[in-house]
C-alpha cells in the first residue's frame, strides 16, 4: 500500500532520499561494477543499476503518459506482462536487455534518468498520480518501494568494492 502524501514535493523528497544510496554505485570502476556479489543475489553492481533503471524507466514512462492524459497504457501493459509471464521471466529479459547497453550509456542514464523522472512528476497534475491510488501505488512500487527492496543489495555491492 502506497503511503499518503500531502503534496508532490513530499513524495519527491522521499524518493530522492531513497535513491541517494544507489548513487554511490556510480563511484565504482567498471571492473568493480562488473563483479558478481554473492550477498547481492549474485548480481553485479552493473546488473543492479540496470534493474533499477528498467523499473524506474517504467515509472518515467507512466509519468510521461500522465502528463498528457488521465490514464497510462504502460501500467496496463506492464501489469499484464508480469501476470502472463511472471516476474522471473520479465526480470531476466530486462537483465539481458540492460547487459547489452554499453557501460558509458548505462552510467549516463543512471546519472540522468532519476532527475528526468522527478521533473516529469512535477508537471503531472497531482490528481493523476499523487491523489490517484492506483497510479501512486504503481509509481511507488517502481521507485521508493523498489529501492527499499534492493537496499541490502547496494550495500553488499559497495562493501564488496571496499566502499
Backbone as numpy.savetxt, mean C-alpha at the origin, in Angstrom:
# Nx Ny Nz CAx CAy CAz Cx Cy Cz
-12.93 -3.41 10.63 -13.78 -2.22 10.63 -12.89 -0.99 10.63
-13.10 -0.10 9.68 -12.31 1.11 9.57 -12.65 2.06 10.72
-11.64 2.78 11.15 -11.85 3.77 12.21 -12.72 4.90 11.69
-13.31 5.63 12.61 -14.11 6.80 12.23 -13.22 8.03 12.33
-13.29 8.88 11.35 -12.46 10.08 11.30 -13.37 11.30 11.23
-12.95 12.36 11.90 -13.71 13.60 11.87 -13.53 14.34 10.55
-12.32 14.23 9.99 -12.06 14.89 8.71 -10.92 14.18 7.99
-10.71 14.55 6.74 -9.70 13.89 5.92 -8.31 14.07 6.50
-8.03 15.21 7.07 -6.70 15.46 7.62 -6.36 14.45 8.70
-7.32 14.07 9.51 -7.09 13.08 10.56 -6.65 11.74 9.95
-7.36 11.30 8.91 -6.97 10.05 8.23 -5.59 10.20 7.60
-5.37 11.30 6.89 -4.11 11.48 6.17 -2.92 11.52 7.12
-3.09 12.11 8.28 -2.01 12.13 9.27 -1.74 10.73 9.80
-2.79 9.96 10.06 -2.60 8.59 10.54 -1.93 7.73 9.46
-2.37 7.89 8.24 -1.76 7.13 7.14 -0.29 7.50 6.99
0.01 8.79 7.05 1.40 9.26 6.92 2.28 8.68 8.02
1.79 8.70 9.25 2.55 8.15 10.37 2.74 6.64 10.22
1.73 5.95 9.74 1.81 4.50 9.57 2.79 4.12 8.47
2.95 4.98 7.46 3.85 4.70 6.33 5.31 4.98 6.69
5.55 5.87 7.62 6.89 6.34 7.94 7.92 5.20 8.15
7.62 4.14 8.92 8.63 3.09 9.09 9.06 2.43 7.78
8.17 2.37 6.81 8.49 1.73 5.53 9.44 2.58 4.69
9.44 3.88 4.92 10.33 4.76 4.16 11.79 4.40 4.38
12.09 3.78 5.49 13.48 3.39 5.79 13.98 2.33 4.82
13.07 1.62 4.16 13.51 0.63 3.16 14.30 1.31 2.05
13.97 2.54 1.73 14.66 3.26 0.65 16.11 3.53 1.00
16.47 3.46 2.27 17.86 3.68 2.70 18.75 2.47 2.41
18.15 1.32 2.17 18.92 0.10 1.95 19.50 0.07 0.54
20.64 -0.59 0.42 21.25 -0.77 -0.90 20.42 -1.77 -1.70
20.67 -1.80 -2.99 19.97 -2.76 -3.84 20.25 -4.19 -3.37
21.50 -4.45 -2.97 21.86 -5.78 -2.49 21.09 -6.12 -1.21
21.02 -5.18 -0.27 20.29 -5.41 0.97 18.80 -5.64 0.70
18.26 -4.89 -0.25 16.84 -5.05 -0.60 16.57 -6.38 -1.29
17.56 -6.93 -1.91 17.38 -8.17 -2.66 17.48 -9.44 -1.84
17.94 -9.34 -0.60 18.14 -10.53 0.24 16.84 -10.99 0.89
16.45 -12.24 0.70 15.28 -12.76 1.42 15.56 -12.78 2.93
14.52 -12.50 3.70 14.64 -12.46 5.16 13.63 -13.44 5.74
14.14 -14.48 6.36 13.27 -15.53 6.89 12.21 -14.97 7.82
12.59 -14.02 8.68 11.65 -13.45 9.65 10.58 -12.56 9.01
10.73 -12.31 7.72 9.73 -11.52 6.97 9.03 -12.44 5.96
8.69 -13.64 6.40 8.01 -14.64 5.56 8.86 -15.04 4.36
10.18 -14.86 4.48 11.07 -15.19 3.39 11.12 -14.14 2.29
10.43 -13.03 2.50 10.43 -11.96 1.50 11.70 -11.14 1.61
12.08 -10.56 0.50 13.15 -9.56 0.50 12.51 -8.19 0.72
13.34 -7.21 1.02 12.83 -5.84 1.14 12.22 -5.37 -0.17
12.81 -5.79 -1.27 12.27 -5.43 -2.60 10.86 -5.98 -2.76
10.66 -7.24 -2.37 9.33 -7.84 -2.47 8.33 -7.10 -1.58
8.77 -6.74 -0.38 7.90 -6.01 0.53 7.52 -4.66 -0.07
8.50 -3.97 -0.65 8.20 -2.69 -1.29 7.18 -2.86 -2.41
7.38 -3.84 -3.27 6.46 -4.08 -4.37 5.07 -4.45 -3.89
5.00 -5.29 -2.88 3.72 -5.71 -2.32 2.95 -4.51 -1.78
3.62 -3.69 -1.00 2.96 -2.51 -0.44 2.54 -1.54 -1.53
3.40 -1.32 -2.51 3.06 -0.42 -3.60 1.88 -0.95 -4.42
1.82 -2.25 -4.62 0.72 -2.82 -5.39 -0.62 -2.49 -4.74
-0.73 -2.74 -3.44 -2.00 -2.52 -2.76 -2.25 -1.04 -2.50
-1.21 -0.29 -2.24 -1.37 1.16 -2.11 -1.81 1.73 -3.46
-1.32 1.14 -4.54 -1.73 1.55 -5.88 -3.21 1.30 -6.14
-3.76 0.25 -5.53 -5.20 0.02 -5.61 -5.93 1.18 -4.94
-5.47 1.58 -3.77 -6.09 2.73 -3.08 -5.97 4.00 -3.92
-4.83 4.19 -4.57 -4.65 5.35 -5.44 -5.64 5.32 -6.60
-5.80 4.18 -7.24 -6.75 4.07 -8.35 -8.17 4.36 -7.88
-8.51 3.87 -6.70 -9.84 4.14 -6.12 -10.00 5.64 -5.91
-8.99 6.28 -5.35 -9.07 7.73 -5.11 -9.21 8.50 -6.42
-8.49 8.09 -7.45 -8.61 8.74 -8.76 -10.04 8.64 -9.27
-10.63 7.46 -9.15 -12.00 7.25 -9.62 -13.00 8.05 -8.78
-12.81 8.06 -7.46 -13.74 8.78 -6.59 -13.61 10.30 -6.71
-12.50 10.76 -7.24 -12.34 12.20 -7.45 -13.31 12.71 -8.51
-13.74 11.82 -9.42 -14.60 12.25 -10.52 -15.95 11.55 -10.57
-16.17 10.57 -9.67 -17.41 9.80 -9.72 -17.79 9.36 -8.30
-19.02 8.97 -8.15 -19.53 8.52 -6.85 -19.08 7.11 -6.49
-18.66 6.35 -7.49 -18.29 4.96 -7.26 -16.91 4.67 -7.83
-16.40 3.50 -7.48 -15.10 3.06 -7.98 -15.25 1.67 -8.58
-14.98 1.56 -9.86 -14.99 0.25 -10.51 -13.86 -0.63 -9.99
-12.79 -0.01 -9.54 -11.65 -0.77 -9.03 -12.03 -1.59 -7.80
-12.83 -1.02 -6.92 -13.23 -1.77 -5.72 -13.93 -3.06 -6.11
-14.90 -2.95 -7.00 -15.64 -4.14 -7.42 -14.74 -5.14 -8.14
-13.87 -4.66 -9.00 -12.98 -5.53 -9.76 -12.00 -6.27 -8.85
-11.38 -5.54 -7.94 -10.39 -6.15 -7.05 -11.06 -7.14 -6.08
-12.20 -6.76 -5.54 -12.92 -7.67 -4.64 -13.34 -8.96 -5.36
-13.85 -8.83 -6.58 -14.27 -10.01 -7.34 -13.07 -10.90 -7.67
-11.93 -10.29 -8.04 -10.73 -11.05 -8.35 -10.24 -11.80 -7.12
-10.21 -11.12 -5.98 -9.78 -11.73 -4.72 -10.68 -12.92 -4.36
-11.99 -12.71 -4.49 -12.94 -13.78 -4.17 -12.82 -14.96 -5.14
-12.62 -14.67 -6.41 -12.59 -15.72 -7.42 -11.28 -16.53 -7.40
-10.16 -15.84 -7.26 -8.87 -16.53 -7.37 -8.16 -16.75 -6.05
-8.53 -16.00 -5.03 -7.91 -16.16 -3.72 -6.69 -15.27 -3.55
-6.44 -14.93 -2.31 -5.36 -14.01 -1.99 -3.98 -14.51 -2.35
-3.72 -15.80 -2.16 -2.39 -16.32 -2.47 -2.06 -16.17 -3.95
-3.04 -16.47 -4.80 -2.83 -16.37 -6.25 -2.65 -14.90 -6.66
-3.51 -14.04 -6.15 -3.43 -12.61 -6.49 -2.09 -12.04 -6.03
-1.70 -12.33 -4.80 -0.45 -11.80 -4.29 0.76 -12.36 -5.03
0.73 -13.63 -5.41 1.84 -14.21 -6.18 1.96 -13.53 -7.55
0.83 -13.24 -8.16 0.84 -12.55 -9.45 1.40 -11.13 -9.30
0.99 -10.45 -8.25 1.52 -9.10 -7.99 3.03 -9.16 -7.73
3.47 -10.15 -6.98 4.90 -10.30 -6.70 5.69 -10.46 -7.99
5.18 -11.29 -8.90 5.87 -11.50 -10.18 5.89 -10.21 -11.01
4.78 -9.49 -11.00 4.70 -8.24 -11.76 5.71 -7.22 -11.24
5.76 -7.07 -9.93 6.66 -6.08 -9.34 8.12 -6.52 -9.42
8.39 -7.81 -9.45 9.77 -8.30 -9.58 10.37 -7.91 -10.93
9.52 -7.72 -11.93 9.98 -7.37 -13.27 10.27 -5.88 -13.43
9.89 -5.09 -12.46 10.11 -3.64 -12.54 11.56 -3.34 -12.14
12.27 -2.56 -12.95 13.65 -2.23 -12.60 13.74 -1.53 -11.24
14.82 -1.79 -10.52 14.99 -1.26 -9.17 14.88 0.26 -9.14
15.43 0.95 -10.10 15.35 2.42 -10.10 13.90 2.88 -10.18
13.10 2.22 -11.00 11.68 2.57 -11.11 10.93 2.23 -9.82
11.24 1.07 -9.24 10.63 0.69 -7.98 10.92 1.73 -6.90
12.17 2.14 -6.81 12.56 3.15 -5.82 11.82 4.48 -6.07
11.72 4.87 -7.32 11.03 6.13 -7.65 9.56 6.05 -7.28
8.92 4.97 -7.61 7.50 4.81 -7.26 7.31 4.74 -5.75
8.24 4.09 -5.07 8.17 4.01 -3.61 8.30 5.40 -2.99
9.08 6.25 -3.64 9.28 7.61 -3.15 8.08 8.51 -3.45
7.43 8.32 -4.59 6.40 9.26 -5.05 4.95 8.82 -4.86
4.69 7.53 -4.96 3.30 7.06 -4.92 2.56 7.40 -3.63
3.18 7.27 -2.46 2.44 7.61 -1.24 1.94 9.05 -1.23
2.76 9.98 -1.68 2.35 11.38 -1.75 1.27 11.61 -2.79
1.36 10.88 -3.89 0.33 10.98 -4.92 -1.02 10.53 -4.37
-1.01 9.42 -3.64 -2.24 8.95 -3.01 -2.81 10.00 -2.07
-1.97 10.53 -1.20 -2.44 11.56 -0.26 -2.98 12.77 -0.99
-2.32 13.15 -2.07 -2.78 14.29 -2.86 -4.17 14.07 -3.44
-4.39 12.90 -4.01 -5.72 12.60 -4.55 -6.78 12.57 -3.46
-6.44 11.99 -2.31 -7.42 11.92 -1.24 -7.82 13.31 -0.74
-6.98 14.29 -0.92 -7.35 15.65 -0.49 -8.38 16.29 -1.42
-8.49 15.78 -2.65 -9.45 16.38 -3.59 -10.73 15.55 -3.74
-10.72 14.33 -3.22 -11.94 13.52 -3.26 -12.90 14.08 -2.21
-14.13 14.38 -2.60 -15.10 14.83 -1.58 -15.19 13.81 -0.45
-15.16 14.30 0.78 -15.19 13.40 1.94 -16.40 12.48 1.93
-17.51 12.93 1.38 -18.72 12.10 1.32 -18.49 10.84 0.49
-17.51 10.87 -0.43 -17.26 9.73 -1.31 -16.28 8.73 -0.73
-15.56 9.11 0.31 -14.62 8.13 0.88 -14.61 8.16 2.40
-14.36 9.28 2.99 -14.24 9.34 4.45 -15.56 9.08 5.15
-16.65 9.56 4.59 -17.97 9.39 5.18 -18.76 8.27 4.50
-18.10 7.52 3.64 -18.71 6.39 2.93 -18.07 5.12 3.51
-18.80 4.38 4.31 -18.24 3.26 5.08 -17.50 2.24 4.21
-18.07 1.83 3.10 -17.43 0.81 2.26 -16.15 1.33 1.61
-16.21 2.55 1.11 -15.02 3.12 0.46 -13.91 3.35 1.47
-14.26 3.87 2.64 -13.26 4.10 3.68 -12.65 2.77 4.12
-13.48 1.76 4.30 -12.98 0.45 4.70 -11.95 -0.06 3.69
-12.27 0.04 2.41 -11.37 -0.46 1.38 -10.07 0.34 1.36
-10.15 1.64 1.39 -8.95 2.47 1.38 -8.10 2.19 2.62
-8.74 2.02 3.75 -8.00 1.69 4.98 -7.34 0.32 4.88
-8.05 -0.65 4.31 -7.49 -1.99 4.16 -6.23 -1.99 3.29
-6.21 -1.13 2.28 -5.07 -1.09 1.35 -3.95 -0.20 1.85
-4.19 0.55 2.91 -3.16 1.47 3.43 -2.89 1.17 4.90
-3.51 1.90 5.78 -3.21 1.84 7.21 -3.27 0.41 7.75
-4.33 -0.31 7.49 -4.46 -1.68 7.99 -3.39 -2.59 7.39
-3.10 -2.39 6.12 -2.10 -3.21 5.44 -0.70 -2.91 5.97
-0.41 -1.64 6.22 0.89 -1.30 6.79 1.06 -2.00 8.14
0.02 -1.99 8.93 0.07 -2.64 10.24 0.35 -4.14 10.09
-0.27 -4.75 9.08 -0.05 -6.18 8.83 1.42 -6.49 8.54
2.14 -5.52 8.01 3.53 -5.75 7.58 4.56 -5.00 8.44
4.15 -4.50 9.59 5.08 -3.79 10.48 6.22 -4.70 10.92
5.92 -5.94 11.26 6.99 -6.85 11.70 7.90 -7.22 10.53
7.37 -7.23 9.32 8.19 -7.55 8.15 9.21 -6.46 7.88
8.79 -5.21 7.93 9.75 -4.12 7.68 10.79 -4.10 8.79
10.39 -4.34 10.02 11.36 -4.39 11.11 12.38 -5.51 10.88
11.93 -6.66 10.42 12.83 -7.79 10.17 13.79 -7.49 9.03
13.29 -6.89 7.96 14.16 -6.55 6.82 15.21 -5.54 7.26
14.80 -4.54 7.99 15.76 -3.53 8.45 16.78 -4.14 9.42
16.32 -5.00 10.30 17.23 -5.66 11.25 18.24 -6.53 10.51
17.77 -7.25 9.49 18.68 -8.11 8.73 19.76 -7.30 8.02
19.45 -6.05 7.72 20.41 -5.16 7.07 21.23 -4.38 8.10
21.00 -4.68 9.37 21.75 -3.99 10.43 21.31 -2.57 10.69
20.03 -2.29 10.41 19.52 -0.92 10.60 18.58 -0.83 11.76
